[in-house]
Every structure is written in C-alpha cells, then in structure tokens.
Amino acid sequence: MEFNDLTTGNVGKPMTGLEIRLVDWEEGNYRVTDRPNPRGEIIVAGDPVAKGYLNPDGSNVETFFEEAGKKWFRTGDIGEFDQHGKLIF
C-alpha cells in the first residue's frame, strides 16, 4: 500500500518480493480477459510464499506448481484488478 493511498474496497498492490496474477476460473466463468477488469483465481509467487507443504500426502499437489522458473501457489480465492492495478476481492 502506498503511504498516501486512502482508498477503500481493495487490498492494494502486491508487497515487494511478491508477484500476484490471475488465472481463468472456468467453473465461475471468470477470465483474465474480462472487461472492464480482469477476473480470476489469485495465484502468488515469490520469496514470502511457502516452498510447499510439510509432508504432502498428494491431495494438495495441484496447489503449488512451477511455471517459467517460479513456484506459484493457488490461493483458491477469486479477485479482480482495478484500473490502477489494485486487487479487489
């Protein structure tokens, strides 16, 4: 969050070291191509994100995935980015 940003109704921009993006969520008909704002499942990558589950039993193997050399975490949450790049839930 920027120091002088007093807007409400959003969670702000990603913190340093964290990358957030949306992916299509077909079940809910949310797509990153939606207009006026892209919508979809929120996924995160970066050092602040866990490397994986402790003692994974295989039931959550799809929660973490690698793409382009980054480990991504599927939050299961749906969101959208507004015209200023802020995440709205």
C-alpha positions as CSV (number, residue, x, y, z in Angstrom):
1,M,0.0,0.0,0.0
2,E,1.2,3.4,-0.8
3,F,1.6,5.8,2.1
4,N,-0.9,8.4,0.8
5,D,-3.4,6.0,-0.6
6,L,-6.6,6.3,1.4
7,T,-8.9,4.4,-1.0
8,T,-11.1,1.6,0.3
9,G,-12.6,-1.5,-1.1
10,N,-9.3,-3.1,-2.3
11,V,-6.3,-4.8,-0.8
12,G,-3.8,-2.7,-2.6
13,K,-0.8,-3.5,-4.7
14,P,1.4,-6.5,-4.1
15,M,4.2,-6.1,-1.5
16,T,7.8,-6.1,-2.6
17,G,9.1,-9.5,-3.5
18,L,5.6,-10.9,-4.2
19,E,4.1,-11.4,-7.6
20,I,0.4,-11.8,-8.0
21,R,-1.6,-12.6,-11.0
22,L,-4.9,-14.1,-12.0
23,V,-5.7,-17.2,-13.9
24,D,-9.0,-18.1,-15.6
25,W,-11.5,-19.9,-13.3
26,E,-13.8,-21.7,-15.7
27,E,-16.2,-23.0,-13.1
28,G,-17.2,-19.5,-12.2
29,N,-16.9,-18.1,-15.7
30,Y,-14.2,-15.6,-14.5
31,R,-11.5,-14.8,-17.1
32,V,-8.4,-12.7,-17.2
33,T,-9.8,-11.2,-20.4
34,D,-13.0,-9.9,-18.7
35,R,-13.7,-6.2,-19.1
36,P,-13.6,-3.7,-17.7
37,N,-11.4,-5.5,-15.1
38,P,-9.7,-8.9,-15.4
39,R,-11.1,-11.5,-13.0
40,G,-9.9,-15.0,-12.0
41,E,-8.3,-17.1,-9.3
42,I,-5.5,-15.4,-7.4
43,I,-2.1,-17.0,-7.6
44,V,1.1,-15.8,-5.9
45,A,4.8,-16.4,-6.3
46,G,7.9,-15.0,-4.6
47,D,10.2,-15.5,-1.5
48,P,7.4,-14.8,1.0
49,V,5.4,-17.8,-0.4
50,A,6.0,-21.2,1.2
51,K,8.1,-23.7,-0.9
52,G,5.4,-26.3,-0.4
53,Y,3.5,-28.3,2.2
54,L,5.2,-30.2,5.0
55,N,4.7,-33.9,4.5
56,P,2.4,-33.6,1.5
57,D,0.1,-36.5,1.1
58,G,-0.6,-35.9,-2.6
59,S,-4.1,-34.5,-2.2
60,N,-2.8,-30.9,-2.5
61,V,-0.2,-31.5,-5.2
62,E,-2.0,-29.1,-7.5
63,T,-1.9,-26.2,-5.0
64,F,1.7,-25.5,-5.8
65,F,3.0,-25.5,-9.4
66,E,6.1,-24.3,-11.3
67,E,6.0,-22.1,-14.4
68,A,8.8,-20.2,-16.0
69,G,11.2,-21.0,-13.2
70,K,8.8,-19.7,-10.5
71,K,6.9,-21.7,-7.9
72,W,3.2,-20.5,-7.8
73,F,0.6,-21.0,-5.1
74,R,-3.1,-21.3,-6.0
75,T,-5.0,-19.4,-3.2
76,G,-8.4,-20.6,-4.2
77,D,-9.6,-17.0,-3.9
78,I,-11.3,-15.1,-6.7
79,G,-10.4,-11.5,-7.3
80,E,-10.0,-8.8,-9.9
81,F,-7.6,-6.0,-10.6
82,D,-9.0,-2.5,-10.9
83,Q,-7.8,0.1,-13.5
84,H,-5.0,1.2,-11.0
85,G,-3.6,-2.4,-10.6
86,K,-5.1,-2.9,-7.2
87,L,-6.5,-6.2,-6.2
88,I,-10.2,-6.3,-5.4
89,F,-11.9,-9.2,-3.7
